Amino acid sequence: MTVITIIAVAAGLAAPGIRSAIAERRLSQAAYMVARLARLGRAQSIASGRAHLLRYAPADGSVIVYRGNNNRCNGTNWAGIVAGPACGAVGTACLDGMDENQPWFADYEITITSDLAGEINLCWEQDGVLWALPGALNSAPFSDANVVNGALRFSLQRAVGGDIQGVVRQVAVPLSSEARVVR
């Protein structure tokens, strides 16, 4: 009976640490997923010869990759493509995505922000070069002038009751190379 009591006390003491470790792991998974989606957009644009869009919407924390209908970022009606069938539906231009409401985020407040305020639209053309457009689609042309120091950064953080907890993860999406988790 004493052994069972000791095991129960030890398990009770370890539980908060385990919960925190799981939360940090989920945050790392989210950061790697953002980097994976950016790499998918770039790789698919090079492989298919079509422009591809990575769209970040802060309202729901979604990051979604769409396939364009031609090879130019500024020659594609992205608003029409984004308004099309949802991811997974027949005939959709959506390749893959994630959002803060996915089941594996359920017990964790994970938020995504970027260098630029509001919606972020990143577009790769067939040569793998990145163009950016902050704000609404088709509101202005894509350009590289919106990218600071050669890369756009997404920051992912975990909160408990609104208080930031743990390490802030960052994903760098450079103008002309692969996206990566830098912290």
ABEGO torsion letter per residue (X at the ends): XAAAAAAAAAAAAAAAAAAAAAAAAAAAAAAAAAAAAAAAAAAAAAAAGBBBBBBBBAAAGBBBBBBBABABAAABBAAAAAABBBBGBBGBABABBBBAABAAAAABBBBBBBABBEBBBBBBBAAGBBBBBBEBBGABBBBAAABBGGBBBBBBBBBBGGBBBEBBBBBBBBAABBBBBAX
